[in-house]
Amino acid sequence: MSQLQAMRNQIDQISPAGFYVAIRVGFSFPEEELNALPENWVEFYTTNGLVLHDPAMKWVYANSGAVRFSEMALPDPHQVRDRAAVYGLNHGAAVSMTTPADRGRRTYGLFFRDDRDFEASDLAQLQSIVKKLHSGVESDSLLTAAEVEALKLQSEGMRLKQIAHAIGISESAVKARLNNAKRKLGAKTMSQAASIAAARRIL
């Protein structure tokens, strides 16, 4: 289970009407995303190209921090927020996280409630969650030096037998290290694990 999936229940409690989270978005695609918004809203939003006109998306890419939509001082000529309310997304909040060291990579989330606006404590919790997701670091998911070494050699094209010979361990031990690295990174394949590790500058 990925870190994002593991935190879903916590996000659901703060954002019961739905949410969208994208982790470490680079030039085009995020490393991971979770869309828990109503399907009919996603279809309407996508069909009408509202991402190009959504003030929340403009805020996300111009800021770091957290804000309620009600306090977002951006024009909404296409009435994206009013249209979202029709689908029960009455109150929204955006959280965005990036640092100069991230080379343009950004993690963000759009969160919704149908009952009330987000409180300061809600925003603080959401910001903490997004920060953890952006760093990708949990105490039980740090790669060991041995796992990093095996993953690096594998990403350079070496086969299990070659890696085992190079570092002086059995093939089954290499396989165990690679599988541990894959699990900790929340990857489905070894190539995806290597890609995630490279993006996080682990390799």
SULTA-V270589 format. One record per residue. SS is DSSP state (h for helix, s for strand, l for the rest). D_LAST is the distance of its C-alpha to the last C-alpha in whole Angstrom. Layout:
ss=[SS,SS]
d_last=[D_LAST,D_LAST]
This chain:
ss=[l,l,h,h,h,h,l,h,h,h,h,h,h,h,l,l,l,s,s,s,s,s,s,s,s,l,l,l,l,l,l,s,s,s,s,l,l,l,h,h,h,h,h,h,h,h,h,l,l,h,h,h,l,l,h,h,h,h,h,h,l,l,l,l,s,s,s,s,h,h,h,l,l,l,l,l,l,l,l,h,h,h,h,h,h,h,l,l,l,l,s,s,s,s,s,s,s,l,l,h,h,h,l,l,l,s,s,s,s,s,s,s,s,l,l,l,l,l,l,h,h,h,h,h,h,h,h,h,h,h,h,h,h,h,h,l,l,l,l,l,l,l,l,l,h,h,h,h,h,h,h,h,h,h,h,l,l,l,l,h,h,h,h,h,h,h,h,l,l,l,h,h,h,h,h,h,h,h,h,h,h,h,h,h,h,l,l,l,l,h,h,h,h,h,h,h,h,h,h,l,l,l,l]
d_last=[22,20,20,22,24,25,26,28,31,31,30,33,36,35,35,38,38,35,32,29,25,22,19,17,19,18,20,22,20,19,16,19,22,26,29,32,34,38,38,41,39,36,38,41,38,36,39,41,37,37,34,35,38,36,36,34,31,32,32,29,27,29,29,27,29,31,34,37,38,42,41,39,41,40,42,42,45,44,44,41,42,45,44,42,44,46,43,44,41,43,41,37,35,31,28,26,22,20,20,19,16,15,16,19,17,20,21,24,27,31,33,37,40,43,45,44,42,39,40,38,37,35,33,32,31,29,27,26,25,23,21,20,19,17,15,15,15,18,19,19,16,13,11,12,10,12,11,7,8,10,8,6,10,11,9,11,14,15,17,18,21,19,16,19,20,17,17,20,20,22,21,22,20,17,18,18,15,13,16,15,12,13,16,14,13,16,15,18,16,14,13,13,11,8,9,9,6,5,9,8,5,4,0]
